[in-house]
Amino acid sequence: MKKMPVVFVGHGSPMNAIENNPYTAEWEALGQRLSRPKAILSISAHWFTPGTRVMDTESPRMIYDMYGFPDELYRIVYAAPGAPDFARRTQELLGENAAIDNSWGLDHGTWSVLHRVFPKAGIPVFQLSVDQNATPEQHFALGRALAPLREEGVLILGSGSVVHNLTRVDWHNAGGDQWAEAFDRYIYDHVLKRDYDNVVHFERAGESAWLAFYSIDHFAPLLYVLGASADSDCIAAFNNSRILGALSMTSYLFE
């Protein structure tokens, strides 16, 4: 079977599940571009746990982990089946530190994106949590361990945001603050050069790194994706922009 791609998506607001904008247009185009995988492994910023957990349920439930949005958003049901066999294969690849955990489901980091990429919800989906205790180097290494799934028909999706500082969101700013632009550009330049050590050591970006995020939850999915990528992959960036002063939509496809 053709080796499946690995993708990092800056998912932005949950409203992208129901709004039409340039970002969602790119997500829909991505769905047209990608070959149909056997399953999708989503590493979402919104399942942030002590240790690594993977769900192996046959029917993942919807998680509406956002508040104060229109009722229309809470009526979305992304009824994708689970992928128990691939989940157990994932646990096998990650070893004893990965535990099966079905207390979660498909959160908006997953379904708001897949609702636009694969709207028919016919492809099995399972989630892997982001380990809140892992170092950046360990997140990258976990991605490396997941790489064999690509040869087995699994599309690996990381969903988060390179810049995600909700304390500095400016609802009147359609773009990014200077520090957000600087950090997103630093990561962009090093990703495209395959200089992943400087992404793992993002603090080398200087002052902008300390403003980019206060928790690694949204940045870490990119490290898993970079770890699962291969030197032979072509790299394409899309949705390369910042919004509300302090959020990045920049996304990367490796295929």
N, C-alpha and C positions, 0 to 999 in steps of 0.2 A: 504493500500500500504506500501511496505517496506520503512522504514525511509532512506532518501537519505544521502549520505556522505557530508562532507564539506572539501574543499581542499584549501590549499595555495600553489601557484606555484611561485618559483623564475623564472621569465620569461627571464631574460637575453636579449641578442641581438634580434632584429626582424629577423635576419638571421636564427634563429632557425626554422622559418616557412618553409625554403627551404633547409636547410642543414641537413645532417644526422650525428648525433653525439651521444654520450652516454646520453645526456640530452633529446634529442628528442626521443630516443629509450624508455626511461622511460615514457615519455608522451604518446607514442603510447601504451605501455603496460598498462598504467592507463586506457586508453579507452577500452581495452579488459577486464579489471578487473571490471569496474564499471557497475552497472545495468543502463539501459536506463532511464534517468529522463524524467519527463513531460516537464521540462524547466530548463534552466541554468540561474542563477543570477550571473553575473560577477561584482566583485568590483575591478575595475582596477585603478592602480596608475595614469594612464594617463588621467583620468577624475577627475580633482582636482578643486573643486569649492567652493565658499563661500556658505555654507549651503549644505544640502543633496538634491540631485536630482535623479529622476528615470525616465527612458524613457519607454513610453508605446506605441511606434509606432508599427504598424503591420509589417513594413519592415525596419529594421535598416540599415542605410547606412554605407559604409566602411569609416573609418577614417585612412588615411595614415599619421600618426603623427610622421614621422621620415624623415630625410633628408640625401641625399648623398649615398643612397644604390643602388644596382643594379636594373635595370628596372624590372627584374623578380619578385622582391618583390612587386612592385607596381601593378603588374598584377594579384596578388592573389585576388580573390573575395570569401569571406566566406558568402554565400548567405543564412544564417539562417533566418527563420522568427522571428518576435518579439513575445512577450508574454504579450499582453495588460492586460489580466485579472490578471495574476500574478503580473504585475507591479502595478496595482491598489491595489491589496492585500498587496503588500509591502508598498505602501504609507499608507495604513490603519494601518499596524503594527507599522510603524514609527511615525505616528501622524502628526500633523499640520506642523512640521518642515521639512517634506519631500515634495518637490514640483515636479510635473510632468514637464519634460523638454526634448523635442525632438530635441534640437539644436545640440546634439552630435550624436554619432553612435557607432559602434563597432571599438574601437581603437586597436592598435597592442598589448596592454596588454591582450586583449581578443582573437582576431583572430589568432595571431601567435601561441598561445597555443592550442586553440580549433581546429585549422587546422590540428594539429597532434593528438589530443585526439579523436575528433569526426570528421573525415575528410569529411564525407558526408553532413555535415551542415544541417541535417534534424531535429535537436532538437531546439525548440524555445529558443532564447537568448535575455536577456535584461540586461542593465547595471545600476548599482547604483554608484553615484559619491562618491568620498572621500571628506569629508567636511574639507576644509583647516582651518576652525576656531575651529574645535573640539579638545578637549584635548584627550590624549591617553585613559583616563578613559571613555570618551564619545564615542570614536570609539568602545571600547569594549562593552559598553552598547548598542550601535546600533546593534552590532552583536547578542547580547542576544535577542533583540527584533525581529530579523530576524529568530531565531531558529524554530518557528512553520512552516516555509516554508518547512523544511526538511520532516515533516510528510505529507506534501501535494504534494510531488513528485518533489520538486525543489532541484537541485544540486547547492550548494553555492560555488562559486569559487572566491578566493582572488588571485589577480595577482600583484606581485610587486617584492620586493627584501629585504631581511633582512639587507644586507649591500649594499649601493648604493651611492657611492661617486665618481661622474664622474670627479671631480677635481684631484683625485688621481689615475685614471686609468693608468696602465702601460701596453702598448701593447706588451711588451717583457716578461711579467710575466704570466706564464700559471696558476699559483696558486693565493694564497692570501697573502697580507702583514701580518705581525704578528698581528697587531691590528685588521685586518679584521677576521683573524682566531679566535682571542680571543673573539670578539663580537659575531660572528656566533656560537661559542661553548657555550657562556653564554646563548644565546637564546635557542639553541638546548637542553641544559641540563634542563632548566626550563620548556620548553614545554613538554618534555618527562616525567617530574615529575609532570605535571599539576600545576605547581607553577606559575600561570598566573599573579599574582600580581607583580612578579619580571620581567615579560615580559612587562607588562603595564608600570612599573617603570624601564624602560630599562637603565635609567641613573645610576642605581646601578651597572652596569657593569664597571663603572669607566671611565678612559681616552678613552678606545676604543669606548664608546658610542658617544663621541663627534666627532669622526672621521668616524663613521659608515654611517652617512648621515647628510646633512644640511637642508633637508626638509623631513617631515614625510610622504610624498606622497607614497613612495614605501614600507615603513614599516607598515603603517596603515592598509593595507588590511589583514595583519596577525592578527591584533587585532580584526577585524570584524570576521574573521574565528574562532579565539579562543573563542570569545563571543558566536558564534553560535554552538560551540561544546558542547558535553554532557559528564558528568562523566563516562557514560557507553560506550563511544566510545573507540575503539582500536585506538592507534596512531601509524602511520608508517611514518618514515622520508625517503625521497628519494632525489637523486641528491645532496647529502650532500657534497658540494665542493664550493670553491671560484675560481674566474677567474679574470684575468687582474689586479690582486692586490687588487681591491677595489669593487668587485661585488660578491654577493652570489647567488648561484643557489639552495640553500637548500630549500626543499619543504616538506609539511606535509599533510598527509591524515588522516582524522578522520572518522571512520565508525563503 
